[in-house]
Amino acid sequence: MVSDNLEFIFPCYKIVKYLRHLTSGSYEGKLIENCTYLNYRLYYEIEKIKKNVEVTSQVYNEVIKGFTEHFDSEINICKGSMKNIERNELEELKKLIELHEKFNNFLKNEYKAGDKNCIYGTECVNTYLTYIQDCYYDYDRSFCKSLEKFREEYNDEALHVSNCEKVSRNLPPIEKGSKATSIMVPIFFTTLTLFSVVFLLYKVK
């Protein structure tokens, strides 16, 4: 399923390169958090190709088996963090990556003239405003806390964009409803903002 599919070559290459980056000891932050991010990124890359959660899970297991057979010394450093992901976790992961990609595109266009280059900023703001609506009664979710971290990052970085005056430079905080509940969700999303830049800025190619 994987070995005869050319679509997997580039994603697998990125994963191997990132694994070697980790094993070299030149990573930033905690190893467990980097490996957890790697696991979700691998799952995300597979899902983009297969478009089906159940099939993605099957392919994921096959990919991990392949890494173990051919890159055991590299994958061994992250074996404790490699696991299957639930559908809702994957959907929230995709939303966060989409938000960061739009923001990154907005920052990359900061020196270009013309309103057409500001659409990334407008899309980023609108996407954030849409996502935070789901957090009104459920703020304690890790997804919502990651959105709050993103808001802080955006408000700091967007100030340095020299054009696109119509794009807001100040994202509003998440409003908390009176019936907010606490739901236990894996720790990954609290670390996405810190480590997504590795792939979202395409440093691993």
N, C-alpha and C positions, 0 to 999 in steps of 0.2 A: 504493500500500500504506500510505503514511503520511499523505498529504494528505487522504484521505477517512476517516481513523480518528480520532474525537474523543478516544480514550484517550491519544493522544500529545500533546495540547495542553498539559496541565499539566506533564509531564516536560520538554517542549521549552521551555516558559516558564521553568522553573527553570534549565535549562542556559544559556539566553540571558542571564538575569539574573546568573548566576554569571560568565559570560564578560565581561559589562560591568563586573562587580566587579573582575575581573582586569585589564582594560584601563585601569581608572581608576587603577591603581597602589596601591590600598588593600588589597591582599592581604597575608597574613602568610606568611613563609617564602620559599622559593625558587620561582620561576616554573615551572620544569620539574616540580617535585614537585606543584604545584597543578594543572598541566595534565594530568599523568599521572593524578592522582586524578579529574579531570573526565572523562577518557576512560573510566575504569573505571566511574564512576557512570553515564555515559550508556549504556554497554553493559548495566549492571545494570538500569536503568530499562526498557530495551527488552525485555530477557529476561523481566522480570516480566509484560509484556503478551503476548509471543508464546509463551513457555513452550517454546521450541525453539531449540537452539543454532545450527543451520544457518540457520533463518529469521531469527534474531536478527542473524546476520552480514550477511544480505542487507539487512535493514531498517537496520542500522547504516550501511552504505555509502550507502543512500538518504538517511538523515538528514544525514550529513556533506555529501553533495552539496547538500542543501537549505540547510544552514547556509552553505556556500560561496557559493551563489547569492544568498542574502538577508541574510546577516550576515557578509560576508567580512571586514570590518574587525575584528569581534569574534573570529571563529574563527581568524583569521590568527595571533594571538598563541600559539595552542596547536597549530597544524598539525603541528609536529614530533612531538607526543606522541599524536596521534590514530591508532590502529591497531586491527586486529581482535585479539580475545583468545581464547586456547585454552580448551577446556572446563574443564580442571582449575583453571586460574587463576580462572575465573568462579565455580566452585563454592567455592573457598577464599575468594574475595571475599565471597560471599553469607554464608558462615559468620561471617566477621569482622564484617560489618555487622549480622547478627542478634545477635551477642554484644554489640556496642556499643548496639544499640537496647534490649536487655533491661536493660543497665546504666543507660542514660539514664532509662528508665521507673522503675527502682528509685530513682534519685536524685530524680526529680520527685515521688515519693510520700513523701519523707522526713518530711514534717510531718503526714501523714495517720495517723489512728489505725485500728487493726484489722488482724488478721492477713491479711485478703484483699489488702491493699495491699502485702504483703511477698512476694507470689508472684513478682514480677519479680526480686527479689533471689535467691530460691531457684532460679529458672530460670536466672539468669545464672551462678550458682556451678556448678550441675549441668552446664550447657552447656560451661563452661570445662573442668571435670574430664573431660568426655567427649572434647573436642577434643585435650587434651594427651596422651591415650593414644596418638594417632597419631604423636606426636613422640618416643617413647621411643628408637627406633632411627634417627630421621631428624631430629635436632634442628636441624641446620644449614639446614633449609629456611627461607625467609623467612617463611612462614606461621607456623612455630613461634616464630621470633624476635618476630613481631608479637604472638603470644599472651603472650610474656614481657613485652613492653611493656604489654600490656593488664593483666597481673597487677600491675605496678607502679602503673599508674593506678588500678586498682580498690582496691588496698590503701591508697592515699593518700586517695581520695575517700570510700570507704565508711565510714571512721572518723567522718565528719561526719553520717551518717544517725542521727537521734535515736531512732528506734524500730526495730522488726524485730530484736529481740535474738537470735532464733534463726538469723538469717542470718549466715553467717561473714563476718568483716571482714578475713580474711587468706587469700588464695588461695595454695596451695602452689606452689613453683617446679616447672618441668618436670624430671622425672627423665630423665637421659641414659643410654641403653644403651651397652654396650661396643662395639657395632657401628655407631655413628652414622656416617652418610655425608654427604657434601657434595654437594648438587645445586644447579646454577645455576638460579635462578628470577628473573624480572624484579624490579627494585628496588621496584616499587610497594608491596608489602605492608609494607616497612619504614617507609613514610610514611603508611599508612592511619590509624594511631592519631592522628597529628598533625593530619590534615586532614579526617577523617570527621565531626568535630563540626560542620563547616559545613552539611552536609546532615542529619545525624542529629538535630540540634537544631532543624531546620527553619528556619534563618535565611534560607535561600533559598527563597522561596515564590512 
